[in-house]
């Protein structure tokens, strides 16, 4: 029941925060902290006690909960926890806790409703990482969307309404395509077995033709690639990031983007191994385009939050590159990238929020020379800027190094071009540091250094990114069983699967038998067939 309580505590805490806002503006803040802390403690306990947390754990799964919900439709309240989802939960609760602290002195209007939306978006993300029922998965996917729409639309900056609508349309439209794919999978499985169910583990055994598999995979990809986001489905992200409040940007960059990466690992690879293999070269190409395009656009921005948003587009390109490389090193890099990007980019958005509170602008052309009056902020900014460019000793380096080593085994040339993205990352990252903290202060802005509360937020994030860079083995060990299970679907595609030439539709005419065989060989090879 621990898995259920993680979701319930956040939802109940959100309702209490909303109601308590009518009494006192300070109460919702404390309720939010008290709702997130037990979940963080539970996730940490499971991680430290694993595998003793559940002696009945089978395979990669540490905990499972199955409750009948709507049995006549095949819908169950099925939750499960493995190493991958455990790491994502730890990231969720750490960044959720930090988001509450960040918004402590930033949000003054409708404080109760703000914390209601914050806790409910965290509950939706928690549900996405835990649910093993596809109907329930779609439910939590939508629970994430609506509170984030309000966070941007009510507490955002000057163009918040436009950004909120754009975010809603992109994610809602792509989510509906995923719903169609889920329903199609439901009916195909039911027609084959007579059992209509949304259960993840039962649907894994569904078989379909290569063409049907490709279309179903594209339905899931629509939601995950938009959420990641992958070029050219990324245009909602810079607007949403630049207009969201600081806590909203932290949740967006650190967590919502990771649900797209999680969906690729959890659903696309196991459900559609053959279709994924056929699409892999194009997916890796999209990843490389995103790495280079995001880096170039980041360098050209003058709005600090838009600049950091485009770095997310670039860094998430490494995720799709690694996912479709289909080997353990690359997938370990993907998991590390999900965690380290959440910390480093979340920290950069927090620093952008701190600067905006002090000088009321995000234009880096109006900044400069801030190191003299805010050396603590400068040092912490330097750590996360160096993490963003992939400096050895920090977590992002481990993530990108593993991803590139793994992708090299799949496609040499695309890996070479992806590596160029690291050079471009150095350019835009150093530009952040130079424009804000070095040079001459061209305005009259004299900013004060980080306060005790702000140091309480930033120092743990610095320690985490250093720990992940110097000793990532606990994370790698935790993710390994889950990654092995995801790869199993890929490696289980039979190498000796043959197509019988005795089938009427494949009878070859003597005059062109060689050309027919060559065409058949090429076509079969695209789907992993011999």
N, C-alpha and C positions, 0 to 999 in steps of 0.2 A: 504493500500500500504506500510505500515511500514515494513511488513514482507519481501516484495520484495526488498525494499531499503536496508535492512540489507545485503542481498546477493550481490546486485548490487554494493554497496559502496565498499565492499571488492574486488570484481573482477576488478572494474575500478581502484581502488587504486593499485592493483597488477600490472596492465598494466602500469600505470603512474610511479610506482616505477622502473619498468624494463627500461622504456624509459629514466627516469631521471638519471639512473645510468651511462649513457654515458656522462653526463655533470659533475656530482659531486657525489662522494661516500656518502656524507652526506645527499643528498636529498632523496634517497629511505628510509632511516631510519625515517626521519621526515614525509614523506608521509605515511608510514606504521602506525605510531602513530596516524596521523590525520584521517586515514581510520578506525582504530579500536575504537577510542574515541567516535565518534557519535553513533556507534552501542552499545557500553557499556552504554552510556547515555540514549539511547532509551530503552534498556532492563531494566535499573534501573528505568526509569520513569514508564514503564508499571507495574513493580513489586510494586512500591510505590503507584501508582494510582489505582491498581487493587482492586475491580472490576470496578471502575469508568472509566478505560481505554476504555472499550467498553460496553455501556449500553445494547447492543443487544447480549451480550455473552449468549450462551446457554449451560447449563450443565457445564462441565469442560472446555469448549473451550472459550477462551477470545477473539480471533481474527481469522478470516478466510478470505482467498482470493481465488477466483475461476476464472480463466481465461482460455477460450478455447484455446487449443494449436494445437492438431492434432485430431479433433473430429471423423474423420473416423476410427481411431484406438482406440478411447476411451481414448486418452491421454489428460490430462488437466494440466495446471500449477496451482495446488491446494496446497496452504499453509495454515497451521493452527497452532495456539499457545495455549497451555494449561499450567498448572502449572509446569508439568514435563519438557516440552521443554523450558519453560521460565528459570527455574533453570539451565538447561544445557547451554542455551545461555549466561547467566551471567557468568558461569564458563568458557565458551569458550572465551569470550571477555576479562575477567580478565587475564587468562593465556596467551592469544594472546598478550595483551599489555605487560605483563611481558617478554614474549619470545623476543619481539622486543628490550626491554631494555637490556636483557641478551646478545643478539648478537651485541650490539652496538659497543663494542671494541673487539669482537671476530672474526667477519667476515670482511675480507679485500679484498678478491678476488671475482669478479663477484657479487658485493654487490646488484646491481639492480635486477639481476636474482634471488638471494637468497630471497629478500623481495617479489618478484613476487610469488615465490613458497610458501612462508610462508603465504601470504594473500590468495592465492588460496586454500591452504589446509584448512584454516579457513573458507573460503566461502563454501567449500564442506561439512565441519562439520556442519556449520549453516544450509545448505540445508537439510542434513540428519535429523536434529532435527526439521525442520519445514514442510517438504513435506508430503502431504497426498495423493500423487499419486505414485503408486508402480513403474511405469516406471521412473518417476522423481527421486524417492528414489534411484533406482539403478544407475541412472546417477550421482547423487551427491556422492554415495558410491565410484564410480570410480574416481570422481574428487578429492576425498581425497587421493586416492592411488598414482596417478602419481606424484604430487608435492612432496609428502613425499619420494618417490623413489629418486627424484633428490636431496632433502635435505640431505639424507644419502649418496648417491653415489658421490656427488660432494664435499660437505663440511664436510664429516665424517673423521674418523681417519684411521689408517693404513690398516685395512681390510674392508674398506667401500664398495668396489665393491661387495664382497661376501655377506655382510650383506644386501645390497640394493637388490641384485638379490633374496636372500632368502625371504626377506620381500615381494617382488613383487609376487613371485611364490605362496607363501602360501595364500596371501590375494586375488590374482587374481583368483586362482583355486577355492577357497571357494566361492568367489563372483559369479562365473559362475554357481555354483550349486544353489545359491539363485536365479539367473536369470531364471534357468529352473523351479524352484518352482513357481516363479512369473508368468511365461508364462502358466504353467499348471493351476494355479488358475484362470488366465484370461480366458482360454478356457473352463474350467469347469463351471465357472459362466456364460459365454456366452451361452453354450449349455443348461443350465438350464433355463435361463431367456430370451434369445434372445438378451441381451444387453451386448456387449463386452466393458468392461471398466477396467481401472486400478485404479479407485477411491477407496480409502481406505474404506470409509464408506459404499459404495455399496458392496464391496467384503466381508465385515464382515458378510453378510447374506448368504454366500455360504455354501451349505451343501454337504457333501461327506461321503463316508463310512469310518469306523475307519482305515482301511488299507491305503486308499488313504490319509487320513488326516495325518497319521503317516509319510508317505513318503514325503509329502509336508512340514511338520514341519521339517524333517531332512534336507531338502534343505535350509530352513532359518537358522536352527541351525548351519549348516556348516559354513556359513559366520560369524555368531555372536559368536560362540564358538572359532573360530580361532582368531577373532579380540579381544576377551575378555582378554587374551586367557585362555583356559581350557586345563589342562593336558589330553591327550598327544599331543595337537595341539599347544604347546607353544614354540617350539624350535626356532622359528624365533625371539622371543622377546629379549632374552639376547644379541644376536648378533646385532640386530637393535639398541637397547639402548646403548650398549657399543661403537658402532661405530658412532652413530649420533652426530652431534654438539649439544651443550647444549640446544639450542632452540628447535631442533628436538626432543630431549629426553623429554623435557617438554610437547610438543604437543602430542607426542606418549603416554606417561604415563598419562598425565592429561586429554586428550580429545579423541584420537583415540580408546583407550581401552573402553572408556565410550560409544562409539557408539554401541559396541557389547552389552553392558548391556541395553542400550536404546532399541535396536532392540528386545531383549527378552521381555521387558515390553510392547512395542508398537505393536509388530506383533505376536510373538509366543503365548502369553497368550490369546489375544482376538480372533485370527484366529483359533487356534487349542486347545480349552480348554480340550476336551476329550483326545486327543493325549498327551497333556502336562501332564495331570493327570497320564496317563499310564507310561509316561517316567520319572515322577518326582522322584521316588526312585533312579533311575540310575543317574539322573542329580545331585541330592543332594550328592550321593556317589562320583561323579566326582569332585564336589565342595570341599568335605572333603579331597580327595586325593590331589587336588591342594593346599589346605591350608597347609597340612603337608609336601608334597613334595617340594613346593616352599620355605617353611621355612628352611628345612634341606639343600637344595641346596644353599640358601642365606648364611647360616652360614659357608659353606665350601668355599666361593669365596674369592679370594685375589684381584681381580679387583673391585674397588669400584662401578663402574657403573653396572657391571654384578651383584654385590651383591644387589644393589637397584632394578635392573630389576627383580630378582627372588623374592624380597619382593612383587612386583606387582602381580606375579603369585599367591602368597599366599593370598594376600588381595582380589584379584578378585575371589578367591574361595568362599569367603563369599557372593559375589554377586549372583553366581549361586545357592548357598545354600539357600539364602533368596528368590530368584525369584520363585523357585519351592516348597517353603513352603506354598504358596497360602494363606497367611493371611496378614492383614494390617500392623501389627507390623513388620513383616519380610520385607515387601516391603518398608516401611518407612526407615528401616535400610539400604536397598539396595540404595535408593536415597541418604541418608546421606553418605554412603560409596563411592558412585560415586563422590560426591563433596569433601569430606574430603581427600580421597585418591589422587584426582587430585592436591589438594593443598600441602599435606604433601610430597608425592613422588616427585612432581614437584620441591618442595623446596630442597629436598635431591639431585636431579640431578643438580640443580643450584649450590649448595654447592660443588658438585663434579667438576663442571666446573670451579668454582672459584679456587679450589685447583689445578686443572690441569694447569690453566693459570700461577700459581705461581711456581709449582715444576715440571711440565711437565711429570707427571706419574700418573697412576690410581692405582698403586700397594700399598695396605694399609700396606704391610710389610716394605715399605720404608718411612712410615709416623710415627708420634708419637711426643708427647710433644708439640703440636702446640698451646695449650691453653696459654702458657706463653707469646707468641708473638702475638696471635690473639684471645684475650678473647671475643670480640664481635662475631666473627665467631663461637667460641665455645659455647656461650650461645644460639645463634640461632640454631646451629646444635643440641644442647641438646633438645630444644623445639620440633623440628621435629622428632628426634629420639624417644622422649617420646610419641609423637603423633602416630608414627608408631607402637609402642608396645601396644598402647591402654590405656594410662594413663588417669584416670578420670580427667575431667576438660578440656580435649582437644577433638576436634571433632570426631576423630576416635573411641574413646570410646563409644560415643553415637551410632555411626553407627553399631559397632560390637555388642554392648549390645542389641540393638533392633533386629538385625538379629538373634542372638542366642536365644533370648526370643521367637521370632516368629517361628524359626525352631524347638524349643523344642516341640511346639504344633503339629508339623508334624512328627518328628522322634526323639525320645529321644537319641538313641545310636549314631546316626550320629552327633547330637549336642554335645554330650560328647567328641567325637573325634575332632570335630571342635574347641572346647574350648582348647584342648591341643595345638592347633596352636597358641593361645595367649601366652602360656608359651614359645614356640619356638621363637615367635616374640620378646619376652623379651631378649632371648639369642642373636639373630643376631643384634638386635638394639643396645644393650649395647656394643656388639663387635665393632660396627662402632665407637662409642664414645671413647672406650678405645684405639683402635688401632691408631686413628688419633690424638686425643687431649690429651690423658694421656700417662703415661709411659715416657720412655727416647727417646729423638730424636737421632736415630741411624745414621742419615746422617747429612750433613752440611746444610740442608734446614732450612732457617730462613725466615718465611713468614710474610708479612705485613698484617695488619688487614683489615677489610672491608672498602672500600672507601665510599664516600657519595652516589655515584650512586648505589653501591651494597646494602647499607643500605636502600635506597629508594625502592629497589626491595624486600628485605627480611622483613622489618618491617611490611608492610601491610599484607603479608602472615601470619606472626605471629599473628597479630591482628585478622585476619579472622578465623584462626584455633582455637584461644581462644574463639572468639564469638560463633562459631558453637558448641564448647564444653560446654559453660556456658549458652547459650540461643538459642537452636536450634528450638524453637517453630515457628518462622516465616517461616523457611524452611519446617517444617512438615506441617504447615497449607497450604502453597502454593501447596505442592505436594498432599495433601489429596484428593481433587476432582478427580485428574487424577488417583490416585491409586484405589479409589473406582470404577471408571469406568473400569479399567483393571480387577478388581476382579469380576465385574458384570458378565463377560462372564463365569467365573468359577462357580459362585454361581447359574447361570441360567441354568446349566445342570439339567434337570428335575429329581427329586428324584423318581417320580413315573413312569418313562419311562419303559414300559413293553414290552416284546417280546411275541407276541401272539403265543400260541401253536397250533392255527388252521392253521398256514401257512404250506404248504405242506413240505417245507424243514426242518421243525422243529417237525414233527410228531414223537412221541416217541414210541418205541416198548415196550410192556408190560414187557418183560423179563428183560430189563435193564433200565427201566424208572428212577429209583432212581439214578443210576450212570450218566445217561444222564443229569438229572436235576442238579446234583452237578457240572458236567463239565460246563454246561451252566451258572450256577450261578457264578462259578469262573471266567469264561471267560468274562461274562458281567460285573462283578465287576471291572475288569481291566479298563473298559471304562466308569465307573460311571453309569452303568446300573443296574436295578433291574429285 
